[in-house]
Amino acid sequence: MLRLDGFGLFVNDMAKMITFYRDVLGFEIKESIDTEHVYLIKDDTLFLLYGRNSIEALTRSKFNYAKGISGHMEIALYVDTFDDVDLYYQKLLKADFEIVTEPETMPWGQRTFYFADPEGNLIEIGSFNKPFRR
C-alpha cells in the first residue's frame, strides 16, 4: 500500500525560498540559507526543498523548469478561521508577493485565495471556518 510521505520543490534560489517559507509562512526550517536541501516535517508531511543542481546530480537528469507562476501543482495550506485567511492575504499583499486571487468564500463553504511563492509555485490558503481535522 502506498502512503503519501511528502513532497519537494526544486529550488533555484535557496536563500530566498528558505526565507519565504520560514519567515513569511512560519515553517520551522532549521537549515541555514546556504544549504542545498531542506528536510522538514510539517503537520505529519515531509516538505523538501532541493537545490536544482543537487536534484539533477542525484537523478543524473536535466529538467525543464517553468517560468512565472507554475500551473503544474498547488500547495494547499489550511487556517482555522475566515479571519485568518484574510490576515494572511493582507500580510502577503503588504509584502508585495504575487497575488493570484483575492479571498473569496466559495459556494461549498471554503474561504480561500491563491498566490505564488518567490519561484512561482502556486499556493492556496483556505479555511472552512473551523479547526482542521482529517
Summary of the structure (lengths in Angstrom):
residues: 134
radius of gyration: 15.7
end to end distance: 19.3
largest distance: 46.1
contacts: 329
relative contact order: 0.18
helix: 24%
strand: 29%
